[in-house]
Amino acid sequence: MSRERLLLAAVALLAALLPVLPGVPPYWVTVGGYIGLSALVALGIVVLTGIAAVVSFGQAMFVGFGAYTTAILTTRYGWVPIATLPVAIALTAALAWGIGAITLPLKGHYLPVATIAWNISFFYLAGSLDFFRRFDGIAGIPPLAIGPVSFADPTRFYWLVLAILVLAILLTRNLLDSRAGRAIRSLKGGALAAESFGVDTPKAKNLAFVYAAVLAALSGWLYAHFQRAINPTPFAITTSIDYLLMAVAGGVGHVGGAIVGAGLVTIVRDKLQDWLPLLVGAQGSYESIVFGVLLIAIFQFAPEGLWPYLRRLAGPWCRTRFGPASRRR
């Protein structure tokens, strides 16, 4: 087993044990659920930006697609939550394919700017139309349940999110190892180089774009049933920037980077909001300033993200326990 897979397995095991560890308050289980939701979106960005070299600032829009689809179907038309999942995924995939067909042919800085425009348009569309209940949002969303099992409890929801995240990681690794995944990987060396080897670059880019959008929609679907109410605010362009920062800080070229980045950004933001007013003695947006400085420090000293750094630190541990000597024993 490779060092990266061992490290991923160790992280998954520690995450699974979090709710049963002595002294862990329920608050941290809830935070862990939000980290898992963000990691799903960041995982899509790893495929889209880190592997396919397509920079997108619009992933929060696709989270909103998933959230609003299930919110409308359950509150307005009486659907059970689990039945809305295939609709949310199919609708998001279709919209992402259409948006990608229009946007992905753009070159240079026009492409990320276009994704910003799409996200801003969705934000104000949802906030302006009565169909989406404007900025008041949609309340009364039923909790997620599969048969007789309800996931309204934060601990059950946490384990569900963790299980879905693990499945998404396995699916992503299998995708990247497949023939279509090799086509996506070739985009990192440039479209011209990929085309010289017979790769259909528009098709490969759109596949990565749709796949990242589907993971984001899955996160939004889960988010809506956990929050029980939604409005356009969590799907603004600032949230899309946060998702991109998570992937970059964790290691945008690595699957594990999505988990590390989501955990880092979520926890640091949360703790800075609690600690800084006490240290400074005044209220203000000081956490944004300190958070920005911390991110710049990470980019300066770990330009590939934190995941490769953690993988190097885990090297001696992996060799000691899983190297040739351990196998002989």
C-alpha positions in Angstrom: 0.0 0.0 0.0 1.4 3.4 -0.9 2.3 6.0 1.6 -0.6 8.3 0.5 -3.2 5.5 0.8 -1.9 4.6 4.3 -2.1 8.3 5.4 -5.7 8.6 3.9 -6.7 5.4 5.8 -5.3 6.8 9.0 -7.1 10.1 8.6 -10.4 8.2 7.9 -9.9 6.0 10.9 -9.3 9.0 13.2 -12.3 10.8 11.8 -14.5 7.8 12.3 -13.5 7.6 16.0 -14.0 11.3 16.7 -17.6 11.0 18.1 -16.7 8.2 20.5 -13.4 9.7 21.8 -13.6 10.6 25.5 -14.0 14.3 26.2 -15.0 15.3 22.6 -18.0 17.7 22.9 -20.9 17.5 20.5 -19.9 20.8 19.0 -16.8 19.3 17.4 -18.8 16.5 15.9 -21.0 19.2 14.2 -17.9 21.0 13.0 -16.6 17.7 11.7 -19.8 17.4 9.6 -19.2 20.8 8.1 -15.6 19.9 7.3 -16.8 16.8 5.5 -19.3 18.9 3.4 -16.6 21.3 2.5 -14.1 18.5 1.7 -16.6 17.1 -0.9 -16.5 20.4 -2.7 -12.7 20.7 -2.4 -12.3 17.2 -3.7 -14.1 18.3 -6.9 -11.7 21.3 -7.1 -8.7 18.9 -6.8 -10.0 17.1 -10.0 -11.0 20.3 -11.8 -8.1 22.7 -10.9 -5.3 20.5 -9.6 -5.6 17.7 -12.2 -7.4 19.3 -15.2 -5.9 22.7 -14.7 -9.2 24.5 -15.0 -9.6 27.3 -12.4 -13.2 27.8 -11.2 -14.6 30.4 -8.8 -18.1 29.1 -9.1 -18.4 25.9 -7.0 -20.7 27.4 -4.4 -23.2 27.9 -7.2 -23.3 24.1 -7.8 -23.7 23.6 -4.0 -26.7 25.9 -4.3 -28.1 23.9 -7.2 -28.2 20.7 -5.0 -29.5 22.5 -1.9 -32.3 24.4 -3.7 -33.4 21.4 -5.7 -34.0 19.3 -2.7 -35.4 22.2 -0.7 -38.0 23.0 -3.3 -39.0 19.4 -4.0 -39.4 18.5 -0.3 -41.1 21.6 1.0 -43.3 22.5 -2.0 -44.1 19.1 -3.6 -43.8 16.8 -0.6 -41.0 14.6 -1.9 -39.1 12.4 0.6 -35.5 13.7 0.9 -33.8 10.6 -0.5 -35.9 10.7 -3.7 -34.6 14.2 -4.4 -30.9 13.1 -4.6 -30.9 11.7 -8.1 -32.9 14.7 -9.3 -30.4 17.1 -7.7 -27.4 15.3 -9.3 -29.0 14.9 -12.7 -30.1 18.6 -12.8 -26.7 19.8 -11.6 -24.9 17.6 -14.1 -27.1 18.9 -17.0 -26.7 22.5 -16.0 -22.9 22.1 -15.4 -22.6 20.5 -18.9 -24.4 23.5 -20.5 -22.4 26.0 -18.5 -19.2 24.2 -19.3 -20.0 24.1 -23.0 -20.3 27.9 -23.0 -17.5 28.7 -20.5 -14.7 26.2 -21.0 -13.7 27.2 -24.5 -12.6 30.6 -23.1 -8.9 31.0 -22.7 -6.6 32.6 -20.1 -8.1 34.8 -17.4 -11.5 34.9 -19.2 -12.4 31.4 -17.9 -12.1 32.1 -14.2 -13.7 35.5 -14.6 -16.7 33.8 -16.4 -17.1 31.4 -13.5 -17.2 34.4 -11.1 -20.0 35.9 -13.3 -22.0 32.6 -13.3 -21.8 32.4 -9.5 -22.8 36.1 -9.0 -25.7 35.7 -11.4 -27.0 32.6 -9.5 -26.7 34.4 -6.2 -28.8 37.4 -7.3 -31.2 35.2 -9.2 -32.0 33.2 -6.1 -32.2 36.3 -4.0 -34.6 38.1 -6.4 -37.1 35.5 -7.5 -40.2 34.5 -5.5 -39.7 30.9 -6.8 -36.5 30.7 -4.5 -38.2 32.8 -1.8 -35.7 35.6 -2.4 -33.2 36.4 0.4 -35.7 35.1 3.0 -34.8 31.6 1.8 -36.7 28.3 2.2 -37.4 27.0 5.7 -39.0 23.8 7.0 -36.8 21.4 5.0 -37.3 17.9 6.5 -34.3 16.1 8.1 -32.7 13.4 6.0 -33.9 9.9 6.6 -33.2 6.6 4.9 -36.1 4.2 5.7 -36.6 4.2 9.5 -33.1 5.7 10.2 -33.1 9.5 10.7 -30.0 11.6 10.4 -31.3 14.6 12.3 -28.8 13.8 15.1 -25.5 15.5 14.5 -23.5 12.3 15.2 -25.4 10.2 12.8 -25.2 12.9 10.2 -21.4 13.1 10.8 -21.0 9.4 10.1 -23.1 9.6 7.0 -21.1 12.5 5.6 -17.8 10.7 6.5 -19.1 7.5 4.7 -20.1 9.5 1.6 -16.7 11.4 1.6 -14.8 8.1 1.8 -16.9 6.7 -1.2 -16.2 9.9 -3.1 -12.5 9.6 -2.5 -12.5 6.0 -3.8 -14.6 7.0 -6.8 -12.2 9.9 -7.5 -9.1 7.7 -7.3 -10.8 5.1 -9.6 -11.8 7.9 -12.1 -8.3 9.3 -12.2 -6.8 5.8 -12.8 -9.3 5.1 -15.6 -8.9 5.9 -19.3 -11.0 9.0 -18.9 -9.0 10.0 -15.9 -5.7 9.7 -17.8 -7.2 12.1 -20.4 -8.0 14.5 -17.6 -4.5 14.2 -16.2 -3.0 15.0 -19.5 -4.6 18.4 -19.4 -2.1 19.5 -16.7 0.7 19.6 -19.3 -1.3 21.9 -21.5 -4.1 21.4 -24.1 -1.8 21.4 -27.0 0.4 18.6 -25.6 -2.7 16.6 -24.7 -4.2 17.0 -28.2 -1.0 15.9 -29.8 -1.6 12.5 -28.1 -5.1 12.3 -29.4 -6.9 13.5 -26.3 -10.3 15.1 -26.9 -9.5 18.1 -24.6 -13.0 19.8 -24.6 -14.6 16.5 -23.6 -12.0 15.9 -20.9 -12.4 19.4 -19.5 -16.2 19.1 -19.5 -16.0 15.7 -17.7 -13.9 17.2 -14.9 -16.2 20.3 -14.7 -19.3 18.1 -14.5 -17.7 15.7 -12.0 -16.7 18.6 -9.7 -20.2 20.1 -10.0 -21.8 16.8 -9.0 -19.7 16.5 -5.9 -20.6 20.1 -5.0 -24.3 19.4 -5.5 -24.1 16.3 -3.3 -22.6 18.5 -0.6 -25.4 21.1 -1.0 -28.0 18.3 -0.8 -26.6 17.1 2.5 -26.2 20.7 3.8 -29.9 21.6 3.1 -31.2 18.6 5.1 -28.8 19.3 8.0 -29.5 23.0 8.2 -33.2 22.6 7.6 -33.3 26.0 6.0 -31.4 27.7 3.2 -30.9 31.2 1.6 -28.6 32.5 -1.0 -25.9 33.7 1.4 -23.9 30.4 1.7 -23.7 30.2 -2.0 -22.1 33.6 -2.7 -18.8 34.1 -4.5 -17.0 34.5 -1.2 -17.8 30.9 -0.4 -16.5 29.8 -3.8 -13.2 31.5 -3.0 -13.1 29.7 0.4 -13.6 26.4 -1.3 -10.7 27.1 -3.7 -8.5 28.2 -0.8 -9.3 24.9 1.0 -8.1 22.9 -2.0 -5.0 25.1 -2.6 -4.0 25.2 1.1 -4.4 21.4 1.5 -2.7 20.6 -1.8 -4.7 21.1 -4.9 -2.9 18.4 -6.8 -3.7 15.7 -4.2 -6.9 13.9 -3.1 -5.9 14.1 0.5 -5.4 17.9 0.2 -9.2 18.4 0.0 -9.6 16.9 3.6 -6.6 18.8 5.1 -7.6 22.1 3.5 -11.2 21.8 4.5 -10.3 21.0 8.1 -7.7 23.8 8.3 -9.9 26.6 6.8 -13.0 25.6 8.8 -11.3 25.2 12.2 -9.0 28.2 11.9 -11.8 30.5 10.8 -14.0 29.2 13.7 -11.3 29.6 16.3 -10.2 33.1 15.1 -13.7 34.3 15.4 -13.7 33.2 19.1 -10.2 34.2 20.1 -9.4 37.4 18.3 -12.1 39.6 19.9 -10.8 38.5 23.3 -7.2 39.2 22.4 -7.8 42.5 20.6 -10.6 43.7 23.0 -12.8 44.9 20.2 -15.2 43.5 17.6 -14.2 43.7 13.9 -13.1 41.7 10.9 -9.7 40.9 12.4 -10.1 37.2 11.7 -10.1 37.9 8.0 -6.8 39.7 8.3 -5.1 37.1 10.4 -6.6 34.3 8.3 -5.2 35.9 5.2 -1.7 36.2 6.8 -1.8 32.5 7.8 -2.7 31.5 4.2 0.1 33.5 2.8 2.5 31.9 5.2 1.3 28.4 4.1 1.7 29.3 0.4 5.2 30.7 1.1 6.5 27.8 3.1 4.4 24.9 1.6 3.7 26.0 -2.0 2.3 22.5 -2.9 0.0 22.6 0.1 0.0 20.8 3.5 -0.8 17.3 2.3 2.6 16.6 0.6 4.3 18.0 3.8 2.3 15.6 6.0 3.0 12.7 3.6 6.7 13.4 3.9 6.4 13.5 7.7 4.5 10.1 7.7 7.3 8.5 5.6 9.4 7.1 8.5 6.2 5.9 10.3 5.0 4.0 7.1 8.5 2.5 6.5 8.7 1.3 10.1 5.3 -0.3 10.2 4.7 -1.3 6.7 8.1 -1.6 5.1 10.0 -4.8 4.2 11.2 -5.4 7.7 7.6 -5.3 9.1 6.4 -7.7 6.4 9.2 -10.2 7.3 8.0 -10.2 10.9 
